[in-house]
Amino acid sequence: MLIRDLLFAYYDTQCLYVAACLNIADHLQSGPKSIAELAGLARSNEDKLYRIMRYLSAKGLFDELSGRVFQINPESACLVSSRSGGLKHFIRLHSQYFYPAASELLNSLRSDLSPFELQFGKPSGQYFQDNVEAGEVYHHAMMENSEWFARQAVEAYDFSPYQTLVDIGGGIGTLLAAILLKYKNAKGINFDLPELQEPAERYFKTKGLASRCRFIGGDFLEGIPAGGDLYIMKSVIHGKDDSMALRLLGQFKPFLAPPVKLLVMERVLQGSGAVYLQACLNDINMLNVTRGRVRTYAEYEELFTRSGLTINKLYELQNAFCIMEVQLSR
């Protein structure tokens, strides 16, 4: 049974992708609808759509009622476009870009390139920069993922001692905004690629944070902004090999004179059971899309030690995520 589940899992991905692209959850928000109504709204073949919806309902994503009528449930509510912390764009990212890349996993074992590079002809970061449509999907997906994580981070860590937070590779600022909304006396600097400045500033304005957070554009491998008493870096190192990770960590050292700290927020490969499996799965994702990896605690310790840094505290969150509080080695 395990072999069959593994073998046919690709149908789950593609059926989920259909539901996301056809806005099925959006159409069901106002109440249950027949498959005929759904097919009309989605401009799709009624019989084919019914078979996909029947399967997704059997898996628990939707509820099928009598008369070939479907309704939304708590699982499919995550696909609603307007929902904060939803997963619609995250599904599109994985199904539309990471899925075809995975077909190159075998070939990548005989190459220095990632499967993504073999499939799309360039590293994933460069591809999403160069391709406008793909970049839109990517950044929306990262925002969705960050909204989920941000809720955990603001509960797990006490940010009250800090006045100026600098988020390195902060995207449009989802995590930073969540922190600033809870800690009213703090200000923030969001540092990422220059092309994200306009959507980031628009996002801060919608959150009422335009006066408390500013955007600085740049390349974190070339330098980072000064002036923070807390630096934050979420889900950046896992996309880098050791040499690039060491280069990146080296940018922080001049700015971490005590009591300044760095929070590195990453999945850590440790433990057992579901948490360990989640970390292993994310490591395969890194293998597929980047030249990085999900690291063990010992591997992170080694990286930090080689960079003149020390892990001061470790905060464990859900889904194998951890917050590592890092400071200069004494």
Secondary structure, 3 states (H helix, E strand, C coil): CHHHHHHCHHHHHHHHHHHHHCCHHHHHCCCCEEHHHHHHHHCCCHHHHHHHHHHHHHHCCCEEECCCEEECCCCHHHHCCCCCCCCHHHHHHHHHHHHHHHCCHHHHCCCCCCHHHHHHCCCHHHHHHHCHHHHHHHHHHHHHHHHHHHHHHHHHCCCCCCCEEEEECCCCCHHHHHHHHHCCCCEEEEEECHHHHHHHHHHHHHCCCCCCEEEEECCCCCCCCCCCCEEEEECCHHHCCHHHHHHHHHCCHHHCCCCCEEEEEEEECCCCHHHHHHHHHHHHHHHHHCCCCCECHHHHHHHHHHCCEEEEEEEECCCCEEEEEEEECC
